[in-house]
């Protein structure tokens, strides 16, 4: 008997940053740095996209002198270009059926503070009300563990876990 192995493309997230004095930088993927560090250049706009099936990435930017912008999705621009306004904070979430299979993690490199801890699912990365610009971001998808159910049967003890939708125990 022969074995057929089907390889599915790995889901990823892509980030493209518009940086002060540099313009749009090439896109990066899966947690790589979008923007610059150590150069004191403001991140002014950002575009995010994902290849995860049935998943929409949503994000919004808090921009200097403007505040929070409306939510954007799938390659739309958050922030501004041509106005010399820094992005100061960012929120990112996933929606759609694929959000049950993937989580989102992101962090910001903030002027004068450096890299902040990783944030998840709509938490604020960066700062508001402090006048500190984001200089770079890293964004990555994380797999969610499939739901499992275990059963303990009389006279048989603990049984192996059953995947989502599978029966646990005996009938």
Backbone torsions as a table, in degrees:
resi	resn	phi	psi	omega
1	UNK	NA	143.0	179.3
2	UNK	-103.4	154.0	179.6
3	UNK	-109.1	130.2	176.7
4	UNK	-106.5	123.5	-179.9
5	UNK	-110.5	124.5	179.0
6	UNK	-104.6	121.9	178.0
7	UNK	-100.0	121.2	177.7
8	UNK	-93.5	146.4	177.6
9	UNK	-62.5	141.8	178.8
10	UNK	-74.4	134.9	177.8
11	UNK	-71.9	142.0	-178.9
12	UNK	-144.3	169.6	173.8
13	UNK	-124.4	139.7	-179.6
14	UNK	-116.2	139.4	179.7
15	UNK	-125.9	134.0	176.0
16	UNK	-126.8	126.6	-176.1
17	UNK	-111.6	140.8	169.9
18	UNK	-103.1	120.0	-172.3
19	UNK	-117.7	142.3	177.1
20	UNK	-46.8	131.5	177.5
21	UNK	68.0	-8.7	-177.6
22	UNK	-113.7	-26.9	-176.1
23	UNK	80.3	-154.4	-178.3
24	UNK	-74.2	127.1	175.9
25	UNK	-92.1	160.9	177.5
26	UNK	-61.0	148.9	179.9
27	UNK	-66.4	151.1	174.5
28	UNK	-126.8	162.4	-176.0
29	UNK	-130.2	156.1	164.2
30	UNK	52.5	54.5	174.0
31	UNK	90.2	-2.5	176.0
32	UNK	-69.9	160.8	-175.2
33	UNK	-80.1	123.3	172.7
34	UNK	-104.5	119.2	-175.0
35	UNK	113.3	-159.4	-178.8
36	UNK	-133.1	155.9	172.2
37	UNK	-129.3	150.1	178.1
38	UNK	75.5	10.2	-178.1
39	UNK	-121.9	-2.0	-179.8
40	UNK	54.9	42.6	177.8
41	UNK	-111.6	130.5	-178.4
42	UNK	-73.7	138.5	165.9
43	UNK	-79.4	123.8	-174.8
44	UNK	-107.8	-21.5	178.7
45	UNK	-158.5	161.2	-175.5
46	UNK	-149.2	143.7	171.9
47	UNK	-127.8	133.9	178.7
48	UNK	-123.5	147.8	174.1
49	UNK	-150.6	161.6	178.6
50	UNK	-137.6	150.4	175.3
51	UNK	-98.9	2.4	-179.6
52	UNK	-64.4	125.5	-178.5
53	UNK	-59.0	141.5	176.0
54	UNK	56.4	31.7	-177.6
55	UNK	-128.5	133.8	175.2
56	UNK	-114.4	129.4	175.8
57	UNK	-94.8	129.1	-179.8
58	UNK	-120.1	142.1	-176.4
59	UNK	-155.9	156.5	175.2
60	UNK	-147.9	154.6	-176.6
61	UNK	-116.5	144.4	168.8
62	UNK	-98.9	116.2	-172.5
63	UNK	-109.6	140.3	178.1
64	UNK	-51.4	134.2	180.0
65	UNK	65.5	-6.1	178.8
66	UNK	-108.3	-44.0	-174.4
67	UNK	94.7	-157.9	-177.7
68	UNK	-70.6	130.6	173.5
69	UNK	-89.1	171.0	175.9
70	UNK	-67.5	158.1	177.2
71	UNK	-64.5	141.4	175.9
72	UNK	-116.9	164.6	176.4
73	UNK	-147.5	152.0	170.5
74	UNK	37.7	78.0	173.3
75	UNK	78.5	5.5	173.9
76	UNK	-76.6	155.6	-177.3
77	UNK	-86.2	124.4	170.2
78	UNK	-105.9	135.3	-173.7
79	UNK	102.2	-160.5	-178.9
80	UNK	-137.1	157.7	171.4
81	UNK	-127.2	147.9	178.4
82	UNK	75.2	10.2	-178.2
83	UNK	-122.3	-1.9	179.7
84	UNK	55.8	40.8	178.5
85	UNK	-112.9	129.5	-177.5
86	UNK	-83.9	144.5	166.8
87	UNK	-77.1	129.8	-178.7
88	UNK	-108.1	-23.2	179.5
89	UNK	-154.2	162.5	-175.0
90	UNK	-147.8	144.1	171.5
91	UNK	-128.6	141.6	-178.6
92	UNK	-138.2	136.9	175.5
93	UNK	-140.8	165.9	173.1
94	UNK	-117.1	143.7	174.3
95	UNK	-133.0	173.7	-179.2
96	UNK	93.5	172.8	-177.4
97	UNK	-60.5	-32.8	-179.0
98	UNK	-67.2	-17.9	179.2
99	UNK	-65.6	-17.5	175.3
100	UNK	-75.7	-20.7	-179.7
101	UNK	-99.2	-19.4	-175.4
102	UNK	-132.5	144.8	168.2
103	UNK	-109.1	173.1	178.8
104	UNK	-128.3	135.0	175.5
105	UNK	-126.8	144.4	-178.3
106	UNK	-156.4	154.7	175.6
107	UNK	-149.3	159.9	-176.0
108	UNK	-120.2	143.0	169.4
109	UNK	-96.9	113.4	-171.3
110	UNK	-106.1	136.8	179.4
111	UNK	-53.4	128.4	177.5
112	UNK	79.4	-8.5	-178.2
113	UNK	-119.9	-29.9	-176.3
114	UNK	85.1	-157.9	-177.7
115	UNK	-71.3	129.8	173.4
116	UNK	-87.2	165.6	175.7
117	UNK	-63.5	159.3	176.4
118	UNK	-63.4	139.9	176.4
119	UNK	-114.4	160.0	179.2
120	UNK	-137.3	153.7	164.9
121	UNK	44.8	56.3	173.2
122	UNK	91.3	-2.2	176.3
123	UNK	-67.6	154.3	-177.7
124	UNK	-80.8	125.8	170.1
125	UNK	-107.7	135.8	-175.2
126	UNK	102.0	-159.2	-179.1
127	UNK	-136.2	156.9	171.4
128	UNK	-127.3	145.0	177.5
129	UNK	74.9	9.1	179.7
130	UNK	-114.2	-7.4	-179.5
131	UNK	67.7	26.8	180.0
132	UNK	-104.9	126.5	-178.2
133	UNK	-86.2	149.5	167.5
134	UNK	-78.8	136.0	177.9
135	UNK	-105.5	-26.9	-179.8
136	UNK	-158.4	159.2	175.3
137	UNK	-136.2	157.2	170.3
138	UNK	-129.4	132.6	-177.6
139	UNK	-133.7	134.0	179.2
140	UNK	-146.9	150.9	172.4
141	UNK	-84.9	148.4	174.0
142	UNK	-127.9	138.1	178.6
143	UNK	-73.2	142.8	173.3
144	UNK	-93.4	139.3	178.1
145	UNK	-68.7	134.7	177.3
146	UNK	-64.9	147.3	179.4
147	UNK	-67.7	135.5	176.3
148	UNK	-128.6	154.8	178.7
149	UNK	-128.6	135.1	175.3
150	UNK	-114.5	154.9	-179.7
151	UNK	-129.4	150.0	173.1
152	UNK	-121.2	116.7	-175.5
153	UNK	-103.4	143.1	176.0
154	UNK	-59.4	134.3	179.9
155	UNK	68.3	-8.4	179.5
156	UNK	-116.6	-17.0	178.5
157	UNK	78.1	-160.3	-178.5
158	UNK	-66.8	141.3	-179.8
159	UNK	-111.5	158.6	179.0
160	UNK	-61.8	152.9	178.6
161	UNK	-62.0	147.2	175.6
162	UNK	-109.3	138.6	178.5
163	UNK	-68.8	172.2	-179.7
164	UNK	-56.1	129.0	177.5
165	UNK	85.5	-8.1	-179.1
166	UNK	-92.0	147.5	178.8
167	UNK	-69.6	146.4	176.0
168	UNK	-114.2	130.5	180.0
169	UNK	91.7	-166.0	-179.6
170	UNK	-121.2	159.9	178.8
171	UNK	-117.9	NA	NA
